[in-house]
């Protein structure tokens, strides 16, 4: 498409794979969408919601011969929302824009599923394991009920992405642990908070702390 891709309440998408091509904008946020694999080579912002598990992978169209691998947005924001596990099995590249992952389940990535973005915002509940050593994000923020583990290749800041400030891992249940590793300078510019609960241990190595580390039930481990 060259324009805006939208859907109505009745316009539910059910498919094995969904491939997004063209330019403009994509807003496919019907909560009853149900696809297995998403891929996009699109010049514009993308927002997609799925009611179950979702994989970012490879989607091809045998009729047209067109195939997309992972997600590229030409420096436009991308938001993915899933009601089940969210697997980043191919690269997601938003350039100088932000990536938001909102999930109820486990967020994981494969060796091919690197993340490149100006900002990474993590929302939802479950667990996050994004430890590909080739990830390249400038700023990380999370409002997530559960443990978070994230690894970045160069410098990384804990700051503000979209409406999320710092990292919080608690909610109605006890706070989850936070483990952040950076191959460059790791700077904490906004608070990391793993409350409620008690007993969390704070471990810091080679990090610049410009904001508080508040340990509740979850440990806080920072390694720059």
Buried (B, 14 or more C-beta within 10 A) or exposed (E): EEEEBEBEEEEBBEEEBBBBBBEEBBBBBBEBBBBBBBBBBBBBBBBBBBBBBBBBBBBBEEEEEEEBBBBBBBEBBBBBBBBBBBBBBBBBBBEEBBBBBBBBBBBBBBEBBBBBBBBBBBBBBBBBBBBBEBBBBBBBBBBBBBBBBBBBBEBBBBBBBEEBBBBBBBBEEBBBBBBBBBBEEBBBBBBBBBBBBEEBEBEBEEBEBEBEBBBBBBBBBBBB
